[in-house]
């Protein structure tokens, strides 16, 4: 007990508050009264290598613990404590030698009952920063420390390699909680000494063990609607439970409105559970929840299905997760020493998007062992990275870093990488060992599931009986949008770099000046973006691109705020802004903006206005240009704008009892979704609403439309592939569309139009023919356009003779397919002089040869030869069951131009075969000698695939 308090709990308390940095335990006496075990239940777990014990424990002890905060001369303590609950002990792993069990893992599934007799508590609460705490809040925090997902691990054998996995195992499942609404709540706001009854300002606390989420407050309502979604990690089922408490928000003390509890065993059994739950413990009213059990699966093929379903979920405050990532941080080797040749104190920061977690510090070693684990929810694992920063605990120096593209896990065996990773910007032998495990969150249930319990009073079912249309007015044949429909533009914001930022990370009371860890926040038209953090840099380069839909509402501005990332509170580094009117009028701006409200610093940005063009002729060019200018830090650039005007619907099915529905429409493309207004009860609703979507790849995306009753019951759906718009005149469809899954006459009237986003200042131009002097260089079948990459973009007013252009010759070889029995691979290779990076873009393959009866699941593996350690290896994502896969994925290597020219780029096309197999079936490869290319000019070409056993 003394070791646990001094070594584990005391450091946590000191780090929790700046006023508790001198907190110490001065006396620890566990007393003479023992812990009593009132009952034992033994059962086997999910694995045959473990035994589970559930111990009903009761402790009424004479424990005596004294603590002191020296800075404030404060002494307090505990004299007597009671603890009652069910403690789970897991004996795992079982081994074939004494002591038979490798380790003990202990935790409370539910919060135990805890009662502590404090001494000197008033002294402790007089400390600045602690005055807002209470006795109950402190005991809740201590009780939570003992509850899942926190576990106490006691190794029984030396060198236990599974310690991190035992301390943080993969969850049993994830429960997605949709907090929908409540009704008939108690009124807590009373006026004139209770004579006048008001309403309440309800909010909800949603708790699973130590995981707690708080909803927003709904002002003055006894029937609040939240429509918020939360996701919780669940380990022990049955056992762990969901607890939701409702409160009335007040300026002084919030009033309790009631609670409900539910064991997750019911959710696991039902998979989807949606119902009204009565409030208990003195509460009145009911709470409506939808609970979904998400299974963890290692089948990467289910990811697209999960993403497609998530796109139809309107989720707040966070987008729904598609996967979970668990990182087991093991050890590092040969980290660089400090300048004084002293051993460092290494710690690790792990970041996925804007979520950062930190490991413990291991002191005075260049080969630390952390044996730690971390968890991240992922919204789009195919396009996300994890950034690993190894730093000295003083935060003054980076010891190395590595970035892992999470798409690698999708094609890895069992979606797991268990290996050494070479650290960049570190010593020659510096590396870190990690195990990365990804699991897809799959809802193994029908789209609509009925509650396992009886419906609440007042709930009714719907039917699809048809109604009459007597005296119905004539229906229009086309939609009638307003003149402003489809007039939005897309603003592309290129956040490049900053200079001369203020150093905020100072040490030893400001005697030693450090640097800053800057990041930027960008705001426009109600949208906000946040860049990644650049570690220890006063002249950071982000190179990130954001896209925002705007209209010509006057007074709008593009705002930039810069901050220094800190563990506690981020420091302000300056702000600047630029009027949107300037961007709309000039179409393109490339400027250095001075930072305001600070002593020094400026920000370099490019802003371009992209009006949509109703012509598909430029689409292939736009897709090619986007792949060339795409940055690794940014999401895929948009190639088109989809504008949808939702006019009306006709002949919608009626409710049970021939009552008309109150319909609304949800529209979604990929992960972006909108909801129309809800119409008054009618089977002929009129919405007259417009919606806009940014489109990445029109060839493969579709508009998904669902008509629903206000109760959530489906009334019909429409799936409109955008390829139909590409084939339509002026890229527009304006007509009635029949609804699937509805009555025979149900249809919806809408106008959908597509506009291609052609950038005139991307730094890459397309020309239908080369200059006359270059006519001889045109490849066979020269109808395909040629692309030119221009350094620094097209600055307004520059003369053509001054433009430095890089010609990317576009060699087509349709006529050579007969000489390529294994198929062909299209690659672009060029050198980005500004960023000093070799860039390769894998576009597509065609006419691949299947070596078995099954259609392959191809992907492309790249490596720069020679490479003994294979650190330059890159992989595309896997395309399912196709002989003509499209990838359009960009890869970069940081190396000088001279070194790049000495390398060979080898691209191997392989069949992923099966996630259960380590074997990867080769389909062919090419080897591009970069010495034979002018990398500064670059080249896009189709290459004939050769047999993997032969050299090319």
Secondary structure, 3 states (H helix, E strand, C coil): CHHHHHHHHHHHHHHHCHHHCCEEEEEEECCCCCCEEEEEEEEECCCCCCEEEEEEEEEEEEEEEEEEEHHHCEEEEEEEEEEEEEEEEEECCECCCCCCECEEEEEECCCCEEEEEEECHHHHHCCCCCCCCCHHHHHHHHHHHCECCCCEEEECCCCCCCHHHHHCCCCCEEEEEEEEEEECCCCCCEECCCCEECCCEEEEEEEECCEEEECCCCCCECCCEEEEEEEEEECCCCCCEEEEEEEECCCCCCEEEEEEEEEHHHHHHHCEEEEEEECECCCCCEEEEEEEEEEEECCHHHHHHHHHHHHCCCCCECCCCCEEEEEEEEEEECCCCCCCCCCCCEEEEEEECCEEEECCCECCCCCCEEEEEEEEEECCHHHCEEEEEEEECCCCCEEEEEEEECHHHHHCHHHEEEEEEECECCCCCCEEEEEEEEEEEECCCCCCCCCCCCCCCCCCCECCCCCCCCCCCCCCCCCCCCCCCCCCEEEEEEEEEEECCCCCCEECCCCEECCCEEEEEEEECCEEEECCCCCCECCCEEEEEEEEEECCCCCCEEEEEEEECCCCCCEEEEEEEEEHHHHHHHCEEEEEEECECCCCCEEEEEEEEEEEECCHHHHHHHHHHHHHHCCCCCCCCCCEEEEEEEEEEECCCCECCCCCCCEEEEEEECCEEEECCCCCCCCCCEEEEEEEEEECCCCCCEEEEEEEECCCCEEEEEEEECHHHHHCHHHEEEEEEECECCCCCCEEEEEEEEEEECCCCCCEEEECCCCHHHHHHCCCCCCCCEEEEECCCCCCCCCHHHCCEEEEEEECCHHHHHHCCCCEEEEEEEEECCCCEEEEEEEEEECCCCCCCCCCCEEEEEEEECCCCCCCCEECCCCCCCCCCEEEEEEEEECCHHHHCCCEEEEEEEECCCCCCCCCEEEEEEEEEHHHCCCCCCEEEEEECECCCCCC
